[in-house]
Amino acid sequence: MKGILIIADGLGGRPTDLDGKTCLEAADTPRLDDLAARGAVGLVDPIGPGIRPGSDTAHLSLLGYDPYEIYTGRGVFECLGIGMDVRAGDICFRANFGTVEETGDGLRLLDRRAGRIETGQEELEAALAALTVTDVPGVEVAFRASTQHRGALLLRGEGLSRHASENDPHVVDAMIPASEPTVAGDPASERTAAAINEITRRSFELLRDLPINRRRIDAGQPPANVVLLRGAADCPHIPPIESIYGVRSAVIAGGALYRGVGLACGMESIDVVGATGGLDTDLGAKARAAIEALASYDAVFVHVKGTDNAGHDKDADAKRAFIERIDRELIGPLTDGLDWLQTHLAFTGDHSTPIDYGDHVPEPVPVLFVGPNVRQDDVASFGERAAGRGGLGRFSGRVLPMLFGYNNTSPKFGA
Amino acid sequence: MKGILIIADGLGGRPTDLDGKTCLEAADTPRLDDLAARGAVGLVDPIGPGIRPGSDTAHLSLLGYDPYEIYTGRGVFECLGIGMDVRAGDICFRANFGTVEETGDGLRLLDRRAGRIETGQEELEAALAALTVTDVPGVEVAFRASTQHRGALLLRGEGLSRHASENDPHVVDAMIPASEPTVAGDPASERTAAAINEITRRSFELLRDLPINRRRIDAGQPPANVVLLRGAADCPHIPPIESIYGVRSAVIAGGALYRGVGLACGMESIDVVGATGGLDTDLGAKARAAIEALASYDAVFVHVKGTDNAGHDKDADAKRAFIERIDRELIGPLTDGLDWLQTHLAFTGDHSTPIDYGDHVPEPVPVLFVGPNVRQDDVASFGERAAGRGGLGRFSGRVLPMLFGYNNTSPKFGA
């Protein structure tokens, strides 16, 4: 049997979203409602009741892992998702191009995202190929740009640690702080902090006078003249999905983080042209790629990000419209194209991102399972309150292991 | 936003309580029903499914902590709740005045609660100011009386341990047992056991001939002539609520244990005249104090104990009547006095205390949440079976973190 897991990022909402309804409840989703009618629904706490999830920890939990046990930080998933080769001992960071100005006291932050720069990342990445660490012997550094202002950076060498503070002050007009070891007296933390501080300085030197930045300044745009680092992580110990369940699986995601989580769990990543990790993503292309992938993989995880983007932007209409696009352009082709006698499908979110707050909240997320082995319940629509009446009840994480359970590929615990 | 958590001790019941209904189901509770109609209900296992909770462990779990990780014993909460200064290394006990008679073989227990003594505790406490430990060098002792036969005792000194057995045989007519170290060969346990044994002997010497006890004997009442110790605990490591959620919180409770749990979790305690921790408590005064406290605190935890007392007394009518008083005298003023656009309220119990059994049982307890961010469900009454149909489903502990989630004050785990 085949399995398909679809996670719509930040899917859940609150009654304050749209006149007493969540965006999902307000959206017209006949195909999701049909799947709910054919299957069973419930509520899932991505990590646990009352726990406010990050996207990375929530995905690990939904994929069947205990994030309290294995999570080391976001950076490693960003590096993996961008296609970097991560090895044991490497320290990985989530990176942003930022805008700073030089002052007598150091660098002052003007924009954390360099105006959400849209073009020219190749030139910036090429310039950073010259980035080296010389203050700390034996340390190599690699940088890779991804979408807009985003990228990832990796340090490799003996005796490094994720216990060094960020160079990102998170507040505009603040000075770029020196990285400090967060484990006092630990030489590895001290070496890593020194490397970060050299990268702050050297990235500014390498980027500030690039042609792209001169053009941006001339056009009144903030230059991308520094690399901001956060989410330091070392390589987590995650048993691959195939080693636990004996199934081959693939991830289809526009966002680097989600590809990275899938890769870290042993999935293979399938690139889809037009999958942007944004509201403009090509959902039809993802649907076609998923159907195609199920010919050669046992399971496919499809991630869509636009729901969360609209939630963070506090744009209820955009979130509702994107959910309706998911229903029409992703669920529609899957409904028509999957072999429903041989496939189980799970659809859920990784957390709730309500419009009023514009960030993740702990409330649980609706989940649906459909396929030949699912015990059908009486609920025939898909939404937060409908899911509260569903036959699956309320549970925490582990949606992918439940999908593998329906597919009869779960390992037995005990005898 | 503001949060208010109300825990009615031992709220839950069984259909054997009152002709097929629980006391809560049989009670007339129009105001709780109205809150249920405006909000969402569910069932909470205070610690976990099938786990029979103590009041202390259940409260820790509902407040968001893992009692398996942090719980060391009840004594520390009793000491804190009575207003004693507890420091790292102290060993705390729950204490009872008991009645013993001297025999050739030692002290024989006649009454574990000295006839539930109602007056004269000041005289007993004053006499115990002379209580010292001389058999074990470097150990200080402090005793404080609370309500009726109850009190708390604290040992301070180097090299003490909670691993020493009680001097309370729990059975009338039994001999008072010598405390023994429960960790073999551990000097700290041996020192503590020796201190307990000296306290048994010295408390009898200090109390037996007091005027109050001569009067009690003359009146045919059991004298309060020994201090019984149980619930030995050292100071647990509990991260304060403010350090986790960034909110200032207060506890309003008549019972010392509940004040102590709140204090141990970093709440400030608000004294309310007339809050007795019994069936005769002034619920209206507690409601007024809670509304007033919300002007200066982000969250208030209100504890009411009478439901549990009636359950332990196997008095169904008293339990039902007390629940109706909660509805009228506590929920009524809160319904009228809270700013419902800016407040979330949670109401639940810390465990079930059914009438037939008269003690805690593992069955889950109904819980309701109401406020602007709560996804309303279809249930419009508050009771065990209604809660089983609620939109919150069934979950374990963590009611306070869920309340903070609705208030947008939860820390994010991950990124």
Interface residues (C-beta under 8 A of the other chain):
Chain A: R14 P15 T16 T22 G42 L43 D45 I47 G48 P49 G50 I51 R52 P53 G54 S55 D56 T57 A58 P67 Y71 G73 R74 R94 R230 G231 P354 D356 Y357 D359 H360 V361 P362 E363 P364 E384 R385 G388 R389 G393 R394
Chain B: A40 G42 G64 P372 N373 V374 R375 Q376 D377 D378 G390 G391 L392 G393 R394 F395 S396 G397 R398 V399 L400 P401 M402 F404 G405 Y406 N408 S410 P411 K412 F413 G414 A415
